[in-house]
Amino acid sequence: MKLFFFLSICAWAQLEQPRIGVMLDSSGVARPIFGVSASVTRGDALVNGVTSMACARRTCAAKTAHAIVTWDASRQTTQPAPDAPALFAFSKDAVYIYCAGQLTRNGESVPLNVTGEILAMRFAAGAFEFAVRRDDGVWIVRDNDVAIAAIADATGPVILLRGGLLFGSGDETVLRRADASEVRFPIHADAFIAMGEGYVQIRSGSASYALRIATETVFQLPEAP
């Protein structure tokens, strides 16, 4: 399995096609995506049995049933993990993982004092921010439950972006910028996955779409036949 994994990574690094990022298909397989929005192709499987995933630039982290796998173009690491969903955030030199109520930085425990269901997290300007769902709605908070913003319309998944956020609101996906301007897409979002720099995958039933944040454009991703 490891040999296959590294062969896939080497092929990924050597391909000259423009790289969009890594998607998680409906069968739980992480795959690189190449091309441009009008014409994209899938690469070979990188990791199987993935339940949640996120990528930033060329670093990715994925949760399987009992492990966390992190990788880039040259190496991969695997560590045991509880059978629970996971969230990921990246800084310049670290991978942060929230799983089973615990936050870690490069495998080491990080104190956390946030109440509510944590939906997403990001590391920005030297501080952590979390999107949390509580009885009174969805909020963006910092550690120690310091609320900095409300997401009044959020009824579905949330992902915190650099300079904004993406959230599900009924049968729409909403891109909200830091200046509070919005773009709404007629897509019911079941999950968001950070594909890499500047792209987010939107899972909607059996279909998957990619949103390019900079241009506010959406295109369909190829699912497994």
C-alpha positions as CSV (number, residue, x, y, z in Angstrom):
1,M,0.0,0.0,0.0
2,K,2.8,2.4,0.9
3,L,4.7,1.7,-2.3
4,F,1.5,2.4,-4.3
5,F,1.0,5.6,-2.4
6,F,4.5,6.9,-3.1
7,L,4.3,6.0,-6.8
8,S,1.1,8.0,-7.0
9,I,2.7,11.0,-5.3
10,C,5.7,10.9,-7.7
11,A,3.4,10.8,-10.7
12,W,1.4,13.7,-9.3
13,A,4.6,15.8,-8.8
14,Q,5.9,15.1,-12.3
15,L,2.8,15.8,-14.3
16,E,3.0,19.1,-16.2
17,Q,-0.7,19.8,-16.3
18,P,-2.0,22.7,-14.2
19,R,-2.9,21.3,-10.8
20,I,-6.2,22.4,-9.3
21,G,-5.9,20.5,-6.1
22,V,-7.1,17.2,-4.5
23,M,-10.8,16.2,-4.4
24,L,-12.5,13.6,-2.3
25,D,-14.8,11.5,-4.4
26,S,-18.1,9.9,-3.4
27,S,-16.4,6.5,-2.8
28,G,-14.0,8.0,-0.2
29,V,-10.9,8.2,-2.4
30,A,-8.6,11.2,-2.5
31,R,-7.5,12.1,-6.0
32,P,-5.5,14.9,-7.6
33,I,-7.3,17.1,-10.1
34,F,-5.5,18.6,-13.1
35,G,-6.5,20.9,-15.9
36,V,-8.6,24.1,-16.0
37,S,-12.1,24.8,-15.1
38,A,-13.5,24.0,-18.6
39,S,-11.7,20.7,-18.8
40,V,-10.5,18.7,-15.7
41,T,-9.1,15.2,-15.3
42,R,-8.7,12.9,-12.3
43,G,-5.4,11.5,-11.2
44,D,-4.7,8.1,-9.6
45,A,-5.9,7.4,-6.1
46,L,-3.8,8.8,-3.3
47,V,-5.6,7.6,-0.2
48,N,-8.6,5.2,0.1
49,G,-11.3,5.1,2.8
50,V,-11.2,8.9,3.5
51,T,-13.9,10.3,5.7
52,S,-12.7,14.0,5.8
53,M,-9.8,15.9,4.2
54,A,-8.3,19.3,3.6
55,C,-5.4,20.6,1.5
56,A,-3.4,23.8,1.6
57,R,-0.9,24.5,-1.2
58,R,0.8,21.1,-1.6
59,T,0.2,19.7,1.9
60,C,-2.9,17.6,2.6
61,A,-4.3,15.8,5.6
62,A,-7.0,13.1,5.5
63,K,-8.9,11.1,8.1
64,T,-9.6,7.4,7.6
65,A,-11.5,5.2,10.0
66,H,-8.5,4.8,12.4
67,A,-5.7,7.0,11.1
68,I,-4.7,10.5,10.0
69,V,-2.6,10.6,6.9
70,T,-0.6,13.7,5.9
71,W,1.4,14.1,2.7
72,D,3.0,16.4,0.3
73,A,4.9,15.8,-3.0
74,S,7.8,14.0,-1.3
75,R,6.6,12.2,1.8
76,Q,3.7,11.0,3.9
77,T,3.1,10.2,7.5
78,T,0.4,8.1,9.2
79,Q,-0.7,8.3,12.8
80,P,-3.4,6.4,14.7
81,A,-6.6,8.3,15.5
82,P,-10.0,7.6,17.0
83,D,-12.9,6.6,14.8
84,A,-14.4,10.1,14.7
85,P,-14.6,13.0,12.2
86,A,-11.7,15.3,11.9
87,L,-11.1,19.0,10.9
88,F,-7.9,20.4,9.7
89,A,-6.1,23.8,9.6
90,F,-2.7,24.7,8.3
91,S,0.0,27.3,9.2
92,K,3.3,27.8,7.6
93,D,5.0,25.1,9.6
94,A,2.3,23.0,11.2
95,V,-0.8,20.9,10.6
96,Y,-3.6,21.4,13.2
97,I,-6.1,18.5,13.7
98,Y,-9.3,18.6,15.7
99,C,-10.6,15.1,16.3
100,A,-12.7,13.6,19.1
101,G,-12.7,16.8,21.1
102,Q,-8.9,17.2,21.0
103,L,-6.8,19.8,19.1
104,T,-3.3,18.9,18.2
105,R,-0.4,20.7,16.4
106,N,2.0,18.4,14.6
107,G,0.8,15.6,16.9
108,E,1.1,17.5,20.2
109,S,-1.9,18.5,22.3
110,V,-3.0,22.2,22.2
111,P,-5.3,23.6,24.9
112,L,-8.8,24.4,23.7
113,N,-11.6,26.3,25.3
114,V,-14.5,26.6,22.9
115,T,-18.1,25.5,23.5
116,G,-20.5,24.3,20.8
117,E,-20.2,22.0,17.8
118,I,-17.0,23.0,16.0
119,L,-17.7,23.1,12.2
120,A,-14.5,24.6,10.9
121,M,-11.3,26.3,12.0
122,R,-8.5,28.4,10.6
123,F,-5.2,29.8,11.8
124,A,-4.9,33.5,10.8
125,A,-2.8,36.4,12.1
126,G,-1.3,34.2,14.8
127,A,-4.6,33.2,16.3
128,F,-7.2,30.4,15.9
129,E,-10.7,31.0,14.8
130,F,-13.5,28.5,14.9
131,A,-17.0,28.3,13.4
132,V,-19.3,26.8,16.0
133,R,-22.9,25.9,16.0
134,R,-24.8,26.6,19.3
135,D,-28.4,26.8,20.3
136,D,-28.5,30.5,19.4
137,G,-26.9,30.0,15.9
138,V,-23.6,29.8,14.2
139,W,-20.7,32.0,15.4
140,I,-17.1,32.6,14.6
141,V,-15.1,32.6,17.9
142,R,-11.6,32.7,19.1
143,D,-10.3,30.6,22.0
144,N,-11.9,31.2,25.3
145,D,-15.2,31.6,23.5
146,V,-14.6,35.2,22.3
147,A,-17.2,35.8,19.6
148,I,-16.1,37.9,16.7
149,A,-18.9,37.4,14.2
150,A,-22.3,35.7,13.7
151,I,-23.2,33.7,10.6
152,A,-26.9,34.3,10.7
153,D,-28.0,32.4,7.6
154,A,-25.8,29.2,8.1
155,T,-27.9,26.0,8.1
156,G,-25.4,23.7,6.6
157,P,-21.6,23.2,6.5
158,V,-19.1,26.0,7.0
159,I,-15.5,26.5,5.9
160,L,-13.4,29.4,7.0
161,L,-11.3,31.0,4.2
162,R,-8.5,33.5,4.1
163,G,-10.5,36.7,4.0
164,G,-14.0,35.3,4.1
165,L,-16.0,32.1,4.6
166,L,-18.2,29.7,2.7
167,F,-21.4,28.3,4.2
168,G,-24.5,26.4,3.3
169,S,-27.8,28.2,3.6
170,G,-30.8,26.1,2.7
171,D,-30.4,25.1,-1.0
172,E,-27.7,27.7,-1.6
173,T,-24.0,27.9,-1.1
174,V,-22.9,31.4,0.1
175,L,-19.5,32.9,-0.4
176,R,-19.1,35.8,2.0
177,R,-16.1,38.1,1.8
178,A,-14.4,40.0,4.7
179,D,-16.3,43.2,3.6
180,A,-19.6,41.4,4.0
181,S,-20.3,41.2,0.3
182,E,-21.8,37.9,-0.9
183,V,-22.1,35.7,-3.9
184,R,-24.8,32.9,-3.8
185,F,-24.7,29.7,-5.8
186,P,-27.8,27.5,-6.3
187,I,-26.1,24.4,-4.9
188,H,-27.2,22.6,-1.8
189,A,-24.0,21.8,0.1
190,D,-23.6,18.6,2.1
191,A,-19.9,19.2,2.8
192,F,-17.0,21.5,1.9
193,I,-13.4,20.3,1.3
194,A,-10.4,22.6,0.9
195,M,-8.8,21.3,-2.3
196,G,-5.7,23.4,-2.1
197,E,-4.7,27.0,-2.8
198,G,-7.8,28.9,-3.9
199,Y,-10.3,26.1,-4.5
200,V,-13.0,24.5,-2.4
201,Q,-14.9,21.3,-3.3
202,I,-18.6,21.3,-2.7
203,R,-20.2,17.9,-2.1
204,S,-23.9,17.9,-3.1
205,G,-25.5,14.5,-3.0
206,S,-23.7,12.3,-5.5
207,A,-22.2,15.3,-7.4
208,S,-19.2,17.4,-6.6
209,Y,-18.3,20.9,-7.7
210,A,-15.2,23.1,-7.4
211,L,-15.4,26.7,-6.5
212,R,-12.5,28.9,-7.5
213,I,-12.6,31.6,-4.8
214,A,-10.7,34.3,-6.7
215,T,-13.0,34.3,-9.7
216,E,-16.2,33.2,-7.9
217,T,-16.7,30.5,-10.6
218,V,-18.1,27.0,-10.1
219,F,-17.5,23.9,-12.3
220,Q,-18.4,20.2,-11.9
221,L,-15.7,17.7,-10.8
222,P,-15.5,14.2,-12.3
223,E,-16.8,11.6,-10.0
224,A,-15.9,7.9,-10.2
225,P,-17.9,6.0,-12.9
